[in-house]
Amino acid sequence: MNRQDFPALNQQVYGKPLVYFDNAATTQKPQAVIDAISHFYQNNNANVHRGVHALSERADKAYENARKSVKEFINAKHTQEIIFVRGTTEGINLLSHMINKGDEVIISAMEHHANIVPWQLREAKLNVIPLLDNGELDLNAYKNMLNETIKLVSITHMSNTLGTINPVKEMIALAHEKNIPVLLDCAQSISHGPIDVQDLDCDFLVFSGHKIYGPTGIGIVYGKQALLDKIPPYQGGGAMIAIVDFEKTTFTHLPYKFEAGTPDIAGAIGLHAALDYVSALGFDNIISHEKKLLDYAQEKLQAINGLRIIGTAPDKGSIISFVMDKAHPHDIATILDREGVAIRAGHHCTMPLMKRFNVPATARISMTFYNTTDEIEKCVSALYKVKEIF
């Protein structure tokens, strides 16, 4: 499905056609995104929000059009609710400034380190939703954790390790019954299905451009306007000010009070092109294709003796983590690489999750719409070679 749009896929690794199954770490970029970035640098390269010359005005228009495209993609109410950052990690660090020392935050046992460490840096108390053996969250435990002492719920929409898709709409509604705001980490889910922030009624949301076929170094913070207004700037510099004096500085309005310095203009433009590309494909098509890939891959992997899938939730995206008898995940990934198959091995920035399942690491296959069942066959064939070696 539109595989020819991705030039990086048309190459060989160690003399074999590349099979790219590391999409949870970063997705490949379509030519439309590459062209959009190149066009900006070739024709419109200038800083935004400062100049009155033609190039600056064109750059400014393209940058703000990118913000509008994000607003429409996630169905936010206002463009000023969309803040450009470097990625999900920076977005959560920004939002962590709503928390004070000793405040209680609910997270889950499947969180990426980016949704753990920033809260610890703010010296918050973490309350962790436990995991069931199949990789689902224990919702009964979550309900019991919600009380007046909780300042925020911050949870992943889709696990980058297990593929589990959490019932976030229900979880948000439960938190709101106790007047607790909710932050969604959508780094993984953003490319796998539609997200409507007004329908979900989440208070904050973060995602990274490079996970949805856009460039690295660009990401999004969404927040309800009234809540963002209450959070102080976390970086100071140009563009985020109204008046600067040696005695006092006053800050400008949303979204610019959170966008200090020269932003990643080309990154925002590239993200705009990526969102347009995904919208043209349609999530119905993406979801249907990825479901077929997931079902096919799980069936093939489960047939390999000594291979165990970690995370078998009934509602999951096209991510499969697994371990094999006698073979360390890093050895699995190395052998597959020599067969032209790119997968990820390690703790996937989810060390507490590894501890929960009593494994040091997993091998991870992550698929998207440009992958094929033939590629799954090549991967499985390489895994049988792993089995022979060990």
QUISULZI-V536495 format. One record per pair of residues at least 4 apart in sequence whose C-alpha atoms are under 8 Angstrom apart, sorted by sequence separation. I is the first residue (numbers start at 1). J is the second residue. If there is no record, write none. Layout:
i:I j:J
i:I j:J
//
This chain:
i:2 j:6
i:6 j:10
i:12 j:16
i:13 j:17
i:22 j:26
i:23 j:27
i:29 j:33
i:30 j:34
i:31 j:35
i:32 j:36
i:33 j:37
i:34 j:38
i:35 j:39
i:36 j:40
i:37 j:41
i:38 j:42
i:39 j:43
i:40 j:44
i:41 j:45
i:47 j:51
i:52 j:56
i:53 j:57
i:54 j:58
i:55 j:59
i:56 j:60
i:57 j:61
i:58 j:62
i:59 j:63
i:60 j:64
i:61 j:65
i:62 j:66
i:63 j:67
i:64 j:68
i:65 j:69
i:66 j:70
i:67 j:71
i:68 j:72
i:69 j:73
i:70 j:74
i:71 j:75
i:72 j:76
i:77 j:81
i:78 j:82
i:86 j:90
i:87 j:91
i:88 j:92
i:89 j:93
i:90 j:94
i:91 j:95
i:92 j:96
i:93 j:97
i:99 j:103
i:107 j:111
i:111 j:115
i:112 j:116
i:113 j:117
i:114 j:118
i:115 j:119
i:116 j:120
i:117 j:121
i:118 j:122
i:119 j:123
i:120 j:124
i:131 j:135
i:132 j:136
i:138 j:142
i:139 j:143
i:140 j:144
i:141 j:145
i:142 j:146
i:146 j:150
i:159 j:163
i:167 j:171
i:168 j:172
i:169 j:173
i:170 j:174
i:171 j:175
i:172 j:176
i:173 j:177
i:174 j:178
i:175 j:179
i:176 j:180
i:186 j:190
i:188 j:192
i:189 j:193
i:190 j:194
i:196 j:200
i:197 j:201
i:198 j:202
i:208 j:212
i:209 j:213
i:210 j:214
i:223 j:227
i:224 j:228
i:225 j:229
i:226 j:230
i:227 j:231
i:236 j:240
i:237 j:241
i:244 j:248
i:245 j:249
i:252 j:256
i:253 j:257
i:254 j:258
i:255 j:259
i:256 j:260
i:259 j:263
i:264 j:268
i:265 j:269
i:266 j:270
i:267 j:271
i:268 j:272
i:269 j:273
i:270 j:274
i:271 j:275
i:272 j:276
i:273 j:277
i:274 j:278
i:275 j:279
i:276 j:280
i:277 j:281
i:278 j:282
i:279 j:283
i:281 j:285
i:282 j:286
i:283 j:287
i:284 j:288
i:285 j:289
i:286 j:290
i:287 j:291
i:288 j:292
i:289 j:293
i:290 j:294
i:291 j:295
i:292 j:296
i:293 j:297
i:294 j:298
i:295 j:299
i:296 j:300
i:297 j:301
i:298 j:302
i:299 j:303
i:300 j:304
i:312 j:316
i:323 j:327
i:324 j:328
i:327 j:331
i:328 j:332
i:329 j:333
i:330 j:334
i:331 j:335
i:332 j:336
i:333 j:337
i:334 j:338
i:335 j:339
i:336 j:340
i:337 j:341
i:344 j:348
i:347 j:351
i:350 j:354
i:351 j:355
i:352 j:356
i:353 j:357
i:354 j:358
i:355 j:359
i:367 j:371
i:371 j:375
i:372 j:376
i:373 j:377
i:374 j:378
i:375 j:379
i:376 j:380
i:377 j:381
i:378 j:382
i:379 j:383
i:380 j:384
i:381 j:385
i:382 j:386
i:383 j:387
i:384 j:388
i:385 j:389
i:386 j:390
i:12 j:17
i:13 j:18
i:22 j:27
i:23 j:28
i:29 j:34
i:39 j:44
i:40 j:45
i:51 j:56
i:52 j:57
i:71 j:76
i:76 j:81
i:85 j:90
i:86 j:91
i:111 j:116
i:119 j:124
i:120 j:125
i:131 j:136
i:132 j:137
i:158 j:163
i:159 j:164
i:175 j:180
i:176 j:181
i:190 j:195
i:195 j:200
i:197 j:202
i:209 j:214
i:210 j:215
i:223 j:228
i:244 j:249
i:252 j:257
i:278 j:283
i:281 j:286
i:302 j:307
i:323 j:328
i:324 j:329
i:327 j:332
i:336 j:341
i:337 j:342
i:354 j:359
i:355 j:360
i:3 j:9
i:4 j:10
i:11 j:17
i:12 j:18
i:50 j:56
i:51 j:57
i:71 j:77
i:85 j:91
i:119 j:125
i:120 j:126
i:131 j:137
i:132 j:138
i:158 j:164
i:159 j:165
i:175 j:181
i:209 j:215
i:210 j:216
i:243 j:249
i:244 j:250
i:251 j:257
i:301 j:307
i:302 j:308
i:323 j:329
i:336 j:342
i:337 j:343
i:354 j:360
i:10 j:17
i:11 j:18
i:49 j:56
i:71 j:78
i:119 j:126
i:130 j:137
i:131 j:138
i:158 j:165
i:175 j:182
i:209 j:216
i:210 j:217
i:242 j:249
i:243 j:250
i:302 j:309
i:336 j:343
i:347 j:354
i:354 j:361
i:10 j:18
i:48 j:56
i:71 j:79
i:107 j:115
i:129 j:137
i:130 j:138
i:157 j:165
i:158 j:166
i:197 j:205
i:208 j:216
i:209 j:217
i:210 j:218
i:241 j:249
i:242 j:250
i:243 j:251
i:9 j:18
i:46 j:55
i:47 j:56
i:48 j:57
i:107 j:116
i:129 j:138
i:157 j:166
i:172 j:181
i:208 j:217
i:209 j:218
i:241 j:250
i:242 j:251
i:311 j:320
i:333 j:342
i:9 j:19
i:45 j:55
i:46 j:56
i:71 j:81
i:129 j:139
i:156 j:166
i:157 j:167
i:172 j:182
i:208 j:218
i:209 j:219
i:241 j:251
i:242 j:252
i:310 j:320
i:311 j:321
i:333 j:343
i:9 j:20
i:44 j:55
i:45 j:56
i:48 j:59
i:49 j:60
i:68 j:79
i:71 j:82
i:130 j:141
i:157 j:168
i:208 j:219
i:209 j:220
i:240 j:251
i:241 j:252
i:309 j:320
i:310 j:321
i:333 j:344
i:43 j:55
i:44 j:56
i:47 j:59
i:48 j:60
i:67 j:79
i:70 j:82
i:129 j:141
i:207 j:219
i:208 j:220
i:240 j:252
i:309 j:321
i:310 j:322
i:333 j:345
i:46 j:59
i:47 j:60
i:129 j:142
i:206 j:219
i:207 j:220
i:240 j:253
i:309 j:322
i:310 j:323
i:332 j:345
i:347 j:360
i:348 j:361
i:44 j:58
i:45 j:59
i:105 j:119
i:206 j:220
i:207 j:221
i:308 j:322
i:309 j:323
i:346 j:360
i:347 j:361
i:44 j:59
i:48 j:63
i:67 j:82
i:205 j:220
i:206 j:221
i:307 j:322
i:308 j:323
i:330 j:345
i:346 j:361
i:347 j:362
i:67 j:83
i:205 j:221
i:206 j:222
i:240 j:256
i:241 j:257
i:307 j:323
i:308 j:324
i:329 j:345
i:330 j:346
i:345 j:361
i:346 j:362
i:67 j:84
i:190 j:207
i:204 j:221
i:205 j:222
i:239 j:256
i:240 j:257
i:307 j:324
i:329 j:346
i:345 j:362
i:346 j:363
i:127 j:145
i:184 j:202
i:204 j:222
i:205 j:223
i:239 j:257
i:240 j:258
i:306 j:324
i:307 j:325
i:345 j:363
i:9 j:28
i:40 j:59
i:105 j:124
i:107 j:126
i:108 j:127
i:109 j:128
i:183 j:202
i:186 j:205
i:187 j:206
i:188 j:207
i:204 j:223
i:240 j:259
i:306 j:325
i:344 j:363
i:345 j:364
i:8 j:28
i:99 j:119
i:103 j:123
i:104 j:124
i:105 j:125
i:106 j:126
i:107 j:127
i:108 j:128
i:109 j:129
i:182 j:202
i:183 j:203
i:184 j:204
i:185 j:205
i:186 j:206
i:187 j:207
i:191 j:211
i:203 j:223
i:204 j:224
i:239 j:259
i:240 j:260
i:343 j:363
i:344 j:364
i:8 j:29
i:101 j:122
i:102 j:123
i:103 j:124
i:104 j:125
i:105 j:126
i:106 j:127
i:107 j:128
i:108 j:129
i:109 j:130
i:110 j:131
i:181 j:202
i:182 j:203
i:183 j:204
i:184 j:205
i:185 j:206
i:186 j:207
i:187 j:208
i:190 j:211
i:191 j:212
i:203 j:224
i:239 j:260
i:240 j:261
i:343 j:364
i:344 j:365
i:6 j:28
i:7 j:29
i:92 j:114
i:96 j:118
i:100 j:122
i:101 j:123
i:102 j:124
i:103 j:125
i:104 j:126
i:105 j:127
i:106 j:128
i:107 j:129
i:108 j:130
i:109 j:131
i:153 j:175
i:181 j:203
i:182 j:204
i:183 j:205
i:184 j:206
i:185 j:207
i:190 j:212
i:238 j:260
i:239 j:261
i:298 j:320
i:343 j:365
i:6 j:29
i:7 j:30
i:92 j:115
i:96 j:119
i:99 j:122
i:100 j:123
i:101 j:124
i:102 j:125
i:104 j:127
i:106 j:129
i:108 j:131
i:183 j:206
i:188 j:211
i:235 j:258
i:237 j:260
i:238 j:261
i:239 j:262
i:294 j:317
i:343 j:366
i:6 j:30
i:7 j:31
i:100 j:124
i:165 j:189
i:187 j:211
i:203 j:227
i:233 j:257
i:234 j:258
i:235 j:259
i:236 j:260
i:237 j:261
i:238 j:262
i:294 j:318
i:5 j:30
i:6 j:31
i:89 j:114
i:93 j:118
i:97 j:122
i:99 j:124
i:229 j:254
i:233 j:258
i:235 j:260
i:293 j:318
i:294 j:319
i:5 j:31
i:88 j:114
i:89 j:115
i:92 j:118
i:96 j:122
i:228 j:254
i:291 j:317
i:294 j:320
i:5 j:32
i:135 j:162
i:153 j:180
i:155 j:182
i:157 j:184
i:158 j:185
i:290 j:317
i:291 j:318
i:136 j:164
i:152 j:180
i:153 j:181
i:154 j:182
i:155 j:183
i:156 j:184
i:157 j:185
i:158 j:186
i:160 j:188
i:172 j:200
i:173 j:201
i:290 j:318
i:108 j:137
i:135 j:164
i:137 j:166
i:146 j:175
i:151 j:180
i:152 j:181
i:153 j:182
i:154 j:183
i:155 j:184
i:156 j:185
i:157 j:186
i:158 j:187
i:159 j:188
i:172 j:201
i:136 j:166
i:148 j:178
i:150 j:180
i:151 j:181
i:152 j:182
i:153 j:183
i:154 j:184
i:155 j:185
i:156 j:186
i:158 j:188
i:172 j:202
i:333 j:363
i:143 j:174
i:147 j:178
i:152 j:183
i:154 j:185
i:157 j:188
i:158 j:189
i:169 j:200
i:332 j:363
i:146 j:178
i:157 j:189
i:168 j:200
i:169 j:201
i:329 j:361
i:169 j:202
i:328 j:361
i:329 j:362
i:330 j:363
i:329 j:363
i:341 j:378
i:323 j:361
i:341 j:379
i:106 j:145
i:115 j:154
i:323 j:362
i:115 j:155
i:322 j:362
i:323 j:363
i:321 j:362
i:322 j:363
i:321 j:363
i:322 j:364
i:321 j:364
i:336 j:379
i:339 j:382
i:106 j:150
i:111 j:155
i:112 j:156
i:320 j:364
i:321 j:365
i:104 j:149
i:105 j:150
i:111 j:156
i:319 j:364
i:320 j:365
i:103 j:149
i:104 j:150
i:105 j:151
i:106 j:152
i:107 j:153
i:110 j:156
i:218 j:264
i:319 j:365
i:320 j:366
i:336 j:382
i:103 j:150
i:104 j:151
i:105 j:152
i:106 j:153
i:107 j:154
i:108 j:155
i:112 j:159
i:217 j:264
i:310 j:357
i:319 j:366
i:335 j:382
i:336 j:383
i:103 j:151
i:104 j:152
i:105 j:153
i:106 j:154
i:107 j:155
i:108 j:156
i:111 j:159
i:112 j:160
i:318 j:366
i:319 j:367
i:105 j:154
i:106 j:155
i:110 j:159
i:218 j:267
i:318 j:367
i:217 j:267
i:218 j:268
i:318 j:368
i:336 j:386
i:110 j:161
i:216 j:267
i:332 j:383
i:335 j:386
i:99 j:151
i:215 j:267
i:214 j:267
i:218 j:271
i:332 j:386
i:215 j:270
i:214 j:270
i:215 j:271
i:214 j:271
i:213 j:271
i:214 j:273
i:327 j:386
i:214 j:274
i:327 j:387
i:213 j:274
i:214 j:275
i:209 j:271
i:212 j:274
i:212 j:275
i:327 j:390
i:326 j:390
i:115 j:185
i:294 j:367
i:293 j:367
i:297 j:373
i:290 j:367
i:296 j:373
i:290 j:368
i:293 j:371
i:290 j:369
i:293 j:372
i:297 j:376
i:301 j:380
i:289 j:369
i:293 j:373
i:296 j:376
i:300 j:380
i:304 j:384
i:286 j:368
i:286 j:369
i:293 j:376
i:194 j:283
i:193 j:283
i:192 j:283
i:193 j:286
i:192 j:286
i:193 j:287
i:192 j:287
i:88 j:185
i:88 j:187
i:92 j:206
i:91 j:206
i:91 j:207
i:88 j:206
i:87 j:206
i:88 j:207
i:74 j:194
i:75 j:195
i:76 j:196
i:87 j:207
i:88 j:208
i:74 j:195
i:75 j:196
i:76 j:197
i:77 j:198
i:87 j:208
i:73 j:195
i:74 j:196
i:75 j:197
i:76 j:198
i:86 j:208
i:87 j:209
i:73 j:196
i:74 j:197
i:75 j:198
i:192 j:317
i:91 j:219
i:87 j:216
i:91 j:220
i:86 j:216
i:87 j:217
i:91 j:221
i:86 j:217
i:87 j:218
i:88 j:219
i:85 j:217
i:86 j:218
i:87 j:219
i:88 j:220
i:98 j:230
i:85 j:218
i:86 j:219
i:87 j:220
i:88 j:221
i:98 j:231
i:84 j:218
i:85 j:219
i:86 j:220
i:97 j:231
i:98 j:232
i:84 j:219
i:85 j:220
i:97 j:232
i:24 j:160
i:84 j:220
i:85 j:221
i:95 j:231
i:83 j:220
i:84 j:221
i:97 j:234
i:82 j:220
i:83 j:221
i:82 j:221
i:83 j:222
i:81 j:221
i:82 j:222
i:94 j:234
i:81 j:222
i:82 j:223
i:81 j:223
i:81 j:224
i:81 j:225
i:80 j:225
i:76 j:222
i:78 j:225
i:81 j:228
i:164 j:311
i:162 j:310
i:163 j:311
i:164 j:312
i:162 j:311
i:164 j:313
i:166 j:315
i:162 j:312
i:165 j:315
i:164 j:315
i:165 j:316
i:164 j:316
i:165 j:317
i:163 j:316
i:164 j:317
i:162 j:316
i:163 j:317
i:163 j:318
i:163 j:319
i:162 j:319
i:163 j:320
i:158 j:316
i:161 j:319
i:162 j:320
i:158 j:317
i:160 j:319
i:161 j:320
i:162 j:321
i:161 j:321
i:24 j:188
i:83 j:255
i:81 j:254
i:82 j:255
i:83 j:256
i:80 j:254
i:81 j:255
i:85 j:259
i:80 j:255
i:83 j:258
i:84 j:259
i:135 j:310
i:136 j:311
i:83 j:259
i:134 j:310
i:135 j:311
i:192 j:368
i:134 j:311
i:135 j:312
i:136 j:313
i:86 j:264
i:133 j:311
i:134 j:312
i:135 j:313
i:84 j:263
i:134 j:313
i:33 j:213
i:33 j:214
i:33 j:215
i:27 j:210
i:30 j:213
i:26 j:210
i:27 j:211
i:29 j:213
i:84 j:268
i:26 j:211
i:27 j:212
i:28 j:213
i:29 j:214
i:25 j:211
i:27 j:213
i:29 j:215
i:24 j:211
i:26 j:213
i:27 j:214
i:161 j:348
i:23 j:211
i:160 j:348
i:161 j:350
i:49 j:239
i:67 j:268
i:63 j:265
i:66 j:268
i:70 j:272
i:73 j:275
i:66 j:269
i:69 j:272
i:161 j:364
i:63 j:268
i:66 j:271
i:67 j:272
i:70 j:275
i:59 j:265
i:63 j:269
i:66 j:272
i:69 j:275
i:62 j:269
i:65 j:272
i:69 j:276
i:48 j:262
i:47 j:262
i:48 j:265
i:47 j:265
i:41 j:266
i:131 j:356
i:40 j:266
i:37 j:266
i:40 j:269
i:37 j:267
i:37 j:269
i:36 j:269
i:37 j:270
i:36 j:270
i:34 j:270
i:112 j:348
i:113 j:349
i:33 j:270
i:36 j:273
i:112 j:349
i:113 j:350
i:33 j:271
i:112 j:350
i:113 j:351
i:111 j:350
i:33 j:273
i:110 j:350
i:32 j:273
i:33 j:274
i:32 j:274
i:110 j:352
i:111 j:353
i:109 j:352
i:110 j:353
i:30 j:274
i:109 j:353
i:29 j:274
i:32 j:277
i:109 j:356
i:24 j:319
i:25 j:344
i:21 j:341
i:22 j:342
i:19 j:340
i:20 j:341
i:21 j:342
i:22 j:343
i:18 j:340
i:19 j:341
i:20 j:342
i:21 j:343
i:22 j:344
i:16 j:339
i:17 j:340
i:18 j:341
i:19 j:342
i:20 j:343
i:21 j:344
i:13 j:337
i:14 j:338
i:16 j:340
i:18 j:342
i:13 j:338
i:14 j:339
i:15 j:340
i:13 j:339
i:14 j:340
i:13 j:340
i:12 j:340
i:22 j:364
i:24 j:366
i:22 j:365
i:23 j:366
i:24 j:367
i:21 j:365
i:22 j:366
i:23 j:367
i:21 j:366
i:22 j:367
i:23 j:368
i:21 j:367
i:21 j:371
i:20 j:371
i:19 j:371
i:19 j:375
i:19 j:379
i:3 j:370
i:1 j:369
i:2 j:370
i:3 j:371
i:1 j:370
//
